[in-house]
Amino acid sequence: MKKAIISILSIAGILVACHSINRDDIIGAYTNHAESAYSIADDTLTITATASETVFTVVRRTAFRRIVNGKPDSLQHQFRRWPATWDTQQKQLMILQTGAIFSFPDRHSLLYGNSVYRKL
């Protein structure tokens, strides 16, 4: 019985280890909402593939309101577009212009610095 349990756990461990993020898993839109004493922001990161296996386009759309004298100011927008490269070994996407790194802990989320983005 003990050997059967160890065998089952070993097989489960191998299956989990084989389940990794690949190039196609990262394509899509990711959102984040953040609030602080100084601003309220909603970010959307859209990752699209290019003809290359390791090059992607990342578009960041941000809508934010600065907090002025304790009240939200007018809504402002930012738009940025960056080329990025996929590191197959590290399973990370790197923005070429800024050096920023996007990590993918699973197929449904993205880490950018201390911010967690959820896939739509």
Protein Blocks (a to p, Z undefined) as FASTA:
>chain_A
ZZmmmmmmmmmmmmmmmmccdfklmgccdddddddfkbccdddddddddfbfkbccdddd
ddddddeehiacddddddddddddddfklopacdfklopacddfbfkbccehjbccddZZ
